[in-house]
Amino acid sequence: MTTTEDALEPAPATDGSRMPGEADMWFFVFFESLLFTSYFCVYLYFRTQNEAAFLQAQSHLLPWLGVLDTIVLVTSSWVMARCVQLARAGRHHTAKRFALLTAGLGVVFLALKMVEWVRLIDAGETFTSNDFMQYYFFLTGIHAVHLLIAFVVLGILVYHPVRSATALAGDHRDVRDVLAHDRSLLGGHIRHALHREVT
């Protein structure tokens, strides 16, 4: 038997000729992409100026842990995209479960990141140790802040049933889908930039 929330009718389709979401949300997405693209370019420039030092500092990272981080992050992005699809179909109760699963994967990702930070700090590698570690802690720290913001958003969607039913099925759903993939893309670029080998 379906629940009341799952019995809700799907939201009506929006006009295909109009960009979904509000302009300020798209501004946020493009501004964030531009900001981090610029920072990655700065990072890569300074890396090419002192490749040996960056590679030496990079050797303190664990590649397998970076791979595990990426798997968790991409999986959470897929789960959130699935949550949006369920909401579009009017299955809001099930969509909330996927939102909770997304939050759970976020906790796992944050725990893995904290393990990595503690291990590096115990080894004497901190924000002020060298240029690479400065970029590493800054970029991963900013990503962690994004994750904390996502927890707040998911909390609102899960614990405010009336608002979440409207929000998940409303006009912002496509933007939230973009933001979920934007977060995954950002994290992927961070790990690729920090773990890549210079040939």
C-alpha positions in Angstrom: 0.0 0.0 0.0 1.4 3.4 -0.9 1.8 6.1 1.6 0.0 9.5 1.4 3.2 11.1 0.1 3.8 8.5 -2.5 0.2 8.9 -3.7 0.8 12.6 -4.5 0.6 13.5 -8.1 3.8 14.3 -10.0 4.5 18.0 -10.4 3.4 19.3 -13.8 6.0 19.6 -16.5 7.6 22.9 -16.9 7.8 24.8 -20.2 10.7 23.3 -22.1 11.6 26.6 -23.6 12.3 28.2 -20.2 15.5 27.4 -18.2 14.4 25.7 -15.0 15.2 27.2 -11.6 15.9 30.8 -10.6 18.6 33.1 -11.9 20.3 33.4 -8.6 20.8 29.7 -8.3 22.4 29.4 -11.7 24.6 32.4 -10.8 25.8 30.5 -7.8 26.6 27.4 -9.9 28.5 29.4 -12.5 30.3 31.6 -10.0 31.4 28.5 -8.0 32.6 26.8 -11.1 34.5 29.9 -12.2 36.0 30.4 -8.7 37.4 26.9 -8.4 38.5 26.7 -12.0 40.6 29.8 -11.3 42.0 28.3 -8.2 42.9 25.0 -9.9 44.7 27.0 -12.6 46.7 28.8 -9.9 47.5 25.5 -8.2 48.6 23.9 -11.5 50.8 26.9 -12.3 52.7 26.8 -9.1 53.0 23.1 -9.3 54.7 23.4 -12.7 57.2 25.9 -11.1 58.3 23.4 -8.5 57.3 19.9 -9.6 59.8 18.0 -7.4 58.6 19.6 -4.2 54.9 19.1 -5.0 55.5 15.4 -5.9 57.5 14.9 -2.7 54.7 16.3 -0.6 52.1 14.5 -2.6 53.7 11.2 -1.8 52.4 11.5 1.8 48.8 11.0 0.5 47.3 7.5 0.2 46.0 6.9 -3.4 43.7 4.1 -2.4 42.0 6.5 0.1 41.5 9.0 -2.7 39.9 6.3 -4.8 37.6 5.3 -2.0 36.6 9.0 -1.4 35.8 9.3 -5.1 33.6 6.2 -5.1 31.7 7.4 -2.1 31.2 10.8 -3.6 30.1 9.6 -7.0 27.7 7.1 -5.4 26.2 9.9 -3.3 25.7 12.0 -6.4 23.9 9.1 -8.1 21.7 8.6 -5.0 20.8 12.3 -4.9 20.0 12.2 -8.6 17.8 9.2 -8.0 16.1 11.1 -5.1 15.2 13.9 -7.6 13.8 11.4 -10.1 11.6 9.9 -7.4 10.4 13.3 -6.4 9.5 14.2 -10.0 7.4 11.0 -10.1 5.6 12.2 -6.9 7.1 9.4 -4.7 8.2 11.8 -2.0 8.3 9.3 0.9 10.8 7.2 -1.0 12.7 10.3 -2.2 13.2 11.2 1.5 14.8 7.8 2.1 17.2 8.5 -0.7 17.9 11.9 0.7 18.8 10.2 4.0 21.0 7.7 2.2 22.8 10.6 0.5 23.4 12.2 3.9 24.7 8.9 5.2 27.2 8.7 2.4 28.2 12.3 3.1 29.0 11.3 6.7 31.1 8.4 5.4 33.0 10.8 3.1 33.5 13.3 5.8 34.8 10.5 8.2 37.3 9.3 5.5 38.5 12.9 5.0 39.0 13.4 8.7 41.0 10.2 8.9 43.2 11.5 6.1 43.6 14.9 7.8 44.5 13.3 11.2 47.0 11.0 9.6 48.7 13.8 7.8 48.8 16.1 10.9 50.2 13.2 13.0 52.9 12.8 10.4 53.8 16.5 10.8 52.1 17.6 7.5 50.0 20.7 8.2 48.6 23.8 6.4 51.9 25.6 6.8 54.3 22.7 6.0 54.7 23.5 2.3 52.8 24.9 -0.7 51.2 21.6 -1.6 49.8 21.0 1.8 48.5 24.5 1.9 46.5 23.9 -1.3 45.5 20.4 -0.1 44.0 21.5 3.2 42.4 24.6 1.6 40.7 22.8 -1.2 39.6 19.8 0.8 38.5 22.1 3.6 36.3 24.1 1.2 34.8 20.9 -0.1 34.0 19.9 3.5 32.2 23.2 4.0 30.1 22.4 0.9 29.3 19.1 2.4 28.1 20.7 5.7 25.9 23.0 3.7 24.4 20.0 1.9 23.6 18.4 5.3 21.6 21.5 6.2 19.7 21.4 3.0 19.0 17.7 3.3 17.9 18.2 6.9 15.3 20.8 5.8 14.0 18.4 3.1 13.8 15.4 5.4 12.4 17.0 8.6 9.9 19.5 7.1 7.5 17.2 5.3 5.3 19.9 3.8 8.1 22.0 2.6 10.1 19.1 1.3 7.2 17.7 -0.7 7.0 21.1 -2.4 10.7 21.6 -2.7 11.6 18.2 -4.1 8.9 18.4 -6.8 9.0 22.1 -7.4 10.7 24.3 -10.1 14.1 24.1 -8.3 14.5 20.3 -8.7 16.6 20.6 -11.9 18.9 23.1 -10.2 19.3 20.8 -7.2 20.2 18.0 -9.6 22.9 20.3 -11.1 24.2 21.2 -7.7 24.5 17.6 -6.7 26.6 16.8 -9.8 28.4 20.1 -9.3 29.5 19.0 -5.9 30.6 15.6 -7.2 32.5 17.2 -10.1 34.2 19.6 -7.7 35.3 16.8 -5.5 36.5 14.8 -8.4 38.6 17.6 -9.8 40.1 18.3 -6.3 41.2 14.7 -6.0 42.5 14.5 -9.5 44.5 17.7 -9.2 46.0 16.6 -5.8 46.7 13.0 -6.7 47.8 13.3 -10.4 51.3 12.4 -11.5 53.3 14.9 -13.5 54.9 13.4 -16.5 
